[in-house]
Amino acid sequence: MSPEYLAQQGCLCYIAAVPADGLVSQMRRGALEYCVMALIVKTPRYAFDLIEALGTTGLLTTEGTLYPLLSRLRRDGLVKTEWRESTDGPPRRYYELTGEGRRALAAFRSEWASFRGAVDGILQEGTKA
């Protein structure tokens, strides 16, 4: 419904138009940290490896997004780091989940299916109306 139609019906409203790229950015921001945690749950990985993995899925568009996220995860005690020598150049910082990080990822995984199902249900119902 247009704002004009709603105004004619006596409704005061404000509809914020979110550009498609902004919408995707908002959705990505909510899930990206858990995707990073899932990528390191079994094997520690270094940042560039994570950038490549996330880039192939379309979840990460810039490196500038990942480094602050990794710093925040480390500061929050969800990941720990270890410097390792590299045969291809300088030492690399590897990221690994802590026990707290594993618990946070498990909690996200248990809630994700029901959350996704609820959103899908509402979106599908909305298209039927």
DRENFIDREN-690685 format. One record per residue (C-alpha): x, y, z negated; chain; residue number from 1. Coordinates in steps of 0.2 Angstrom, whole numbers, plus 5000, padded with zeros to 4 digits. Layout:
REM DRENFIDREN-690685
<pt><xx>X</xx><yy>Y</yy><zz>Z</zz><mol>A</mol><seq>NUM</seq></pt>
...
REM end
This chain:
REM DRENFIDREN-690685
<pt><xx>5000</xx><yy>5000</yy><zz>5000</zz><mol>A</mol><seq>1</seq></pt>
<pt><xx>5006</xx><yy>5017</yy><zz>5004</zz><mol>A</mol><seq>2</seq></pt>
<pt><xx>5009</xx><yy>5030</yy><zz>4990</zz><mol>A</mol><seq>3</seq></pt>
<pt><xx>4996</xx><yy>5041</yy><zz>5000</zz><mol>A</mol><seq>4</seq></pt>
<pt><xx>4982</xx><yy>5027</yy><zz>4998</zz><mol>A</mol><seq>5</seq></pt>
<pt><xx>4986</xx><yy>5025</yy><zz>4980</zz><mol>A</mol><seq>6</seq></pt>
<pt><xx>4985</xx><yy>5043</yy><zz>4977</zz><mol>A</mol><seq>7</seq></pt>
<pt><xx>4968</xx><yy>5044</yy><zz>4985</zz><mol>A</mol><seq>8</seq></pt>
<pt><xx>4962</xx><yy>5030</yy><zz>4973</zz><mol>A</mol><seq>9</seq></pt>
<pt><xx>4968</xx><yy>5040</yy><zz>4958</zz><mol>A</mol><seq>10</seq></pt>
<pt><xx>4984</xx><yy>5031</yy><zz>4955</zz><mol>A</mol><seq>11</seq></pt>
<pt><xx>5000</xx><yy>5040</yy><zz>4951</zz><mol>A</mol><seq>12</seq></pt>
<pt><xx>5015</xx><yy>5030</yy><zz>4957</zz><mol>A</mol><seq>13</seq></pt>
<pt><xx>5033</xx><yy>5031</yy><zz>4962</zz><mol>A</mol><seq>14</seq></pt>
<pt><xx>5039</xx><yy>5018</yy><zz>4974</zz><mol>A</mol><seq>15</seq></pt>
<pt><xx>5058</xx><yy>5018</yy><zz>4976</zz><mol>A</mol><seq>16</seq></pt>
<pt><xx>5064</xx><yy>5012</yy><zz>4992</zz><mol>A</mol><seq>17</seq></pt>
<pt><xx>5079</xx><yy>5001</yy><zz>4990</zz><mol>A</mol><seq>18</seq></pt>
<pt><xx>5090</xx><yy>4999</yy><zz>5006</zz><mol>A</mol><seq>19</seq></pt>
<pt><xx>5092</xx><yy>4981</yy><zz>5011</zz><mol>A</mol><seq>20</seq></pt>
<pt><xx>5111</xx><yy>4982</yy><zz>5008</zz><mol>A</mol><seq>21</seq></pt>
<pt><xx>5107</xx><yy>4989</yy><zz>4990</zz><mol>A</mol><seq>22</seq></pt>
<pt><xx>5095</xx><yy>4975</yy><zz>4987</zz><mol>A</mol><seq>23</seq></pt>
<pt><xx>5108</xx><yy>4962</yy><zz>4991</zz><mol>A</mol><seq>24</seq></pt>
<pt><xx>5121</xx><yy>4971</yy><zz>4981</zz><mol>A</mol><seq>25</seq></pt>
<pt><xx>5110</xx><yy>4971</yy><zz>4966</zz><mol>A</mol><seq>26</seq></pt>
<pt><xx>5106</xx><yy>4952</yy><zz>4968</zz><mol>A</mol><seq>27</seq></pt>
<pt><xx>5124</xx><yy>4948</yy><zz>4971</zz><mol>A</mol><seq>28</seq></pt>
<pt><xx>5130</xx><yy>4958</yy><zz>4955</zz><mol>A</mol><seq>29</seq></pt>
<pt><xx>5118</xx><yy>4947</yy><zz>4944</zz><mol>A</mol><seq>30</seq></pt>
<pt><xx>5125</xx><yy>4930</yy><zz>4950</zz><mol>A</mol><seq>31</seq></pt>
<pt><xx>5143</xx><yy>4934</yy><zz>4955</zz><mol>A</mol><seq>32</seq></pt>
<pt><xx>5151</xx><yy>4931</yy><zz>4938</zz><mol>A</mol><seq>33</seq></pt>
<pt><xx>5143</xx><yy>4914</yy><zz>4936</zz><mol>A</mol><seq>34</seq></pt>
<pt><xx>5148</xx><yy>4909</yy><zz>4954</zz><mol>A</mol><seq>35</seq></pt>
<pt><xx>5166</xx><yy>4914</yy><zz>4949</zz><mol>A</mol><seq>36</seq></pt>
<pt><xx>5164</xx><yy>4904</yy><zz>4933</zz><mol>A</mol><seq>37</seq></pt>
<pt><xx>5157</xx><yy>4889</yy><zz>4943</zz><mol>A</mol><seq>38</seq></pt>
<pt><xx>5172</xx><yy>4890</yy><zz>4955</zz><mol>A</mol><seq>39</seq></pt>
<pt><xx>5185</xx><yy>4888</yy><zz>4941</zz><mol>A</mol><seq>40</seq></pt>
<pt><xx>5175</xx><yy>4876</yy><zz>4930</zz><mol>A</mol><seq>41</seq></pt>
<pt><xx>5185</xx><yy>4860</yy><zz>4936</zz><mol>A</mol><seq>42</seq></pt>
<pt><xx>5201</xx><yy>4868</yy><zz>4942</zz><mol>A</mol><seq>43</seq></pt>
<pt><xx>5210</xx><yy>4884</yy><zz>4937</zz><mol>A</mol><seq>44</seq></pt>
<pt><xx>5211</xx><yy>4896</yy><zz>4953</zz><mol>A</mol><seq>45</seq></pt>
<pt><xx>5220</xx><yy>4912</yy><zz>4957</zz><mol>A</mol><seq>46</seq></pt>
<pt><xx>5211</xx><yy>4928</yy><zz>4962</zz><mol>A</mol><seq>47</seq></pt>
<pt><xx>5215</xx><yy>4927</yy><zz>4981</zz><mol>A</mol><seq>48</seq></pt>
<pt><xx>5209</xx><yy>4909</yy><zz>4981</zz><mol>A</mol><seq>49</seq></pt>
<pt><xx>5193</xx><yy>4915</yy><zz>4973</zz><mol>A</mol><seq>50</seq></pt>
<pt><xx>5191</xx><yy>4929</yy><zz>4986</zz><mol>A</mol><seq>51</seq></pt>
<pt><xx>5193</xx><yy>4917</yy><zz>5000</zz><mol>A</mol><seq>52</seq></pt>
<pt><xx>5180</xx><yy>4905</yy><zz>4993</zz><mol>A</mol><seq>53</seq></pt>
<pt><xx>5168</xx><yy>4919</yy><zz>4989</zz><mol>A</mol><seq>54</seq></pt>
<pt><xx>5171</xx><yy>4927</yy><zz>5006</zz><mol>A</mol><seq>55</seq></pt>
<pt><xx>5166</xx><yy>4912</yy><zz>5016</zz><mol>A</mol><seq>56</seq></pt>
<pt><xx>5149</xx><yy>4912</yy><zz>5007</zz><mol>A</mol><seq>57</seq></pt>
<pt><xx>5146</xx><yy>4930</yy><zz>5009</zz><mol>A</mol><seq>58</seq></pt>
<pt><xx>5145</xx><yy>4933</yy><zz>4991</zz><mol>A</mol><seq>59</seq></pt>
<pt><xx>5160</xx><yy>4944</yy><zz>4990</zz><mol>A</mol><seq>60</seq></pt>
<pt><xx>5163</xx><yy>4958</yy><zz>5002</zz><mol>A</mol><seq>61</seq></pt>
<pt><xx>5178</xx><yy>4967</yy><zz>4994</zz><mol>A</mol><seq>62</seq></pt>
<pt><xx>5192</xx><yy>4963</yy><zz>4983</zz><mol>A</mol><seq>63</seq></pt>
<pt><xx>5188</xx><yy>4978</yy><zz>4972</zz><mol>A</mol><seq>64</seq></pt>
<pt><xx>5173</xx><yy>4969</yy><zz>4965</zz><mol>A</mol><seq>65</seq></pt>
<pt><xx>5182</xx><yy>4953</yy><zz>4959</zz><mol>A</mol><seq>66</seq></pt>
<pt><xx>5197</xx><yy>4960</yy><zz>4949</zz><mol>A</mol><seq>67</seq></pt>
<pt><xx>5186</xx><yy>4970</yy><zz>4937</zz><mol>A</mol><seq>68</seq></pt>
<pt><xx>5174</xx><yy>4955</yy><zz>4935</zz><mol>A</mol><seq>69</seq></pt>
<pt><xx>5189</xx><yy>4944</yy><zz>4931</zz><mol>A</mol><seq>70</seq></pt>
<pt><xx>5195</xx><yy>4957</yy><zz>4918</zz><mol>A</mol><seq>71</seq></pt>
<pt><xx>5178</xx><yy>4958</yy><zz>4910</zz><mol>A</mol><seq>72</seq></pt>
<pt><xx>5177</xx><yy>4939</yy><zz>4909</zz><mol>A</mol><seq>73</seq></pt>
<pt><xx>5194</xx><yy>4938</yy><zz>4901</zz><mol>A</mol><seq>74</seq></pt>
<pt><xx>5190</xx><yy>4952</yy><zz>4889</zz><mol>A</mol><seq>75</seq></pt>
<pt><xx>5174</xx><yy>4944</yy><zz>4884</zz><mol>A</mol><seq>76</seq></pt>
<pt><xx>5183</xx><yy>4927</yy><zz>4881</zz><mol>A</mol><seq>77</seq></pt>
<pt><xx>5175</xx><yy>4918</yy><zz>4895</zz><mol>A</mol><seq>78</seq></pt>
<pt><xx>5191</xx><yy>4914</yy><zz>4904</zz><mol>A</mol><seq>79</seq></pt>
<pt><xx>5209</xx><yy>4913</yy><zz>4900</zz><mol>A</mol><seq>80</seq></pt>
<pt><xx>5224</xx><yy>4916</yy><zz>4911</zz><mol>A</mol><seq>81</seq></pt>
<pt><xx>5241</xx><yy>4908</yy><zz>4914</zz><mol>A</mol><seq>82</seq></pt>
<pt><xx>5255</xx><yy>4914</yy><zz>4926</zz><mol>A</mol><seq>83</seq></pt>
<pt><xx>5262</xx><yy>4900</yy><zz>4937</zz><mol>A</mol><seq>84</seq></pt>
<pt><xx>5276</xx><yy>4901</yy><zz>4949</zz><mol>A</mol><seq>85</seq></pt>
<pt><xx>5272</xx><yy>4900</yy><zz>4967</zz><mol>A</mol><seq>86</seq></pt>
<pt><xx>5282</xx><yy>4892</yy><zz>4981</zz><mol>A</mol><seq>87</seq></pt>
<pt><xx>5275</xx><yy>4905</yy><zz>4993</zz><mol>A</mol><seq>88</seq></pt>
<pt><xx>5280</xx><yy>4921</yy><zz>4984</zz><mol>A</mol><seq>89</seq></pt>
<pt><xx>5278</xx><yy>4930</yy><zz>4967</zz><mol>A</mol><seq>90</seq></pt>
<pt><xx>5270</xx><yy>4921</yy><zz>4952</zz><mol>A</mol><seq>91</seq></pt>
<pt><xx>5251</xx><yy>4920</yy><zz>4952</zz><mol>A</mol><seq>92</seq></pt>
<pt><xx>5239</xx><yy>4922</yy><zz>4938</zz><mol>A</mol><seq>93</seq></pt>
<pt><xx>5227</xx><yy>4907</yy><zz>4937</zz><mol>A</mol><seq>94</seq></pt>
<pt><xx>5210</xx><yy>4909</yy><zz>4929</zz><mol>A</mol><seq>95</seq></pt>
<pt><xx>5202</xx><yy>4895</yy><zz>4919</zz><mol>A</mol><seq>96</seq></pt>
<pt><xx>5186</xx><yy>4894</yy><zz>4909</zz><mol>A</mol><seq>97</seq></pt>
<pt><xx>5187</xx><yy>4894</yy><zz>4890</zz><mol>A</mol><seq>98</seq></pt>
<pt><xx>5175</xx><yy>4884</yy><zz>4879</zz><mol>A</mol><seq>99</seq></pt>
<pt><xx>5164</xx><yy>4899</yy><zz>4878</zz><mol>A</mol><seq>100</seq></pt>
<pt><xx>5164</xx><yy>4901</yy><zz>4896</zz><mol>A</mol><seq>101</seq></pt>
<pt><xx>5159</xx><yy>4883</yy><zz>4899</zz><mol>A</mol><seq>102</seq></pt>
<pt><xx>5144</xx><yy>4886</yy><zz>4887</zz><mol>A</mol><seq>103</seq></pt>
<pt><xx>5139</xx><yy>4902</yy><zz>4896</zz><mol>A</mol><seq>104</seq></pt>
<pt><xx>5140</xx><yy>4893</yy><zz>4913</zz><mol>A</mol><seq>105</seq></pt>
<pt><xx>5130</xx><yy>4878</yy><zz>4906</zz><mol>A</mol><seq>106</seq></pt>
<pt><xx>5116</xx><yy>4890</yy><zz>4899</zz><mol>A</mol><seq>107</seq></pt>
<pt><xx>5115</xx><yy>4899</yy><zz>4916</zz><mol>A</mol><seq>108</seq></pt>
<pt><xx>5114</xx><yy>4883</yy><zz>4926</zz><mol>A</mol><seq>109</seq></pt>
<pt><xx>5100</xx><yy>4877</yy><zz>4914</zz><mol>A</mol><seq>110</seq></pt>
<pt><xx>5090</xx><yy>4893</yy><zz>4917</zz><mol>A</mol><seq>111</seq></pt>
<pt><xx>5094</xx><yy>4896</yy><zz>4935</zz><mol>A</mol><seq>112</seq></pt>
<pt><xx>5082</xx><yy>4883</yy><zz>4942</zz><mol>A</mol><seq>113</seq></pt>
<pt><xx>5067</xx><yy>4889</yy><zz>4933</zz><mol>A</mol><seq>114</seq></pt>
<pt><xx>5071</xx><yy>4907</yy><zz>4936</zz><mol>A</mol><seq>115</seq></pt>
<pt><xx>5073</xx><yy>4904</yy><zz>4955</zz><mol>A</mol><seq>116</seq></pt>
<pt><xx>5057</xx><yy>4893</yy><zz>4955</zz><mol>A</mol><seq>117</seq></pt>
<pt><xx>5048</xx><yy>4907</yy><zz>4947</zz><mol>A</mol><seq>118</seq></pt>
<pt><xx>5054</xx><yy>4920</yy><zz>4959</zz><mol>A</mol><seq>119</seq></pt>
<pt><xx>5051</xx><yy>4909</yy><zz>4974</zz><mol>A</mol><seq>120</seq></pt>
<pt><xx>5033</xx><yy>4905</yy><zz>4968</zz><mol>A</mol><seq>121</seq></pt>
<pt><xx>5029</xx><yy>4924</yy><zz>4966</zz><mol>A</mol><seq>122</seq></pt>
<pt><xx>5036</xx><yy>4928</yy><zz>4983</zz><mol>A</mol><seq>123</seq></pt>
<pt><xx>5027</xx><yy>4914</yy><zz>4991</zz><mol>A</mol><seq>124</seq></pt>
<pt><xx>5011</xx><yy>4919</yy><zz>4983</zz><mol>A</mol><seq>125</seq></pt>
<pt><xx>5013</xx><yy>4937</yy><zz>4988</zz><mol>A</mol><seq>126</seq></pt>
<pt><xx>5014</xx><yy>4932</yy><zz>5006</zz><mol>A</mol><seq>127</seq></pt>
<pt><xx>4997</xx><yy>4922</yy><zz>5005</zz><mol>A</mol><seq>128</seq></pt>
<pt><xx>4988</xx><yy>4938</yy><zz>4998</zz><mol>A</mol><seq>129</seq></pt>
REM end
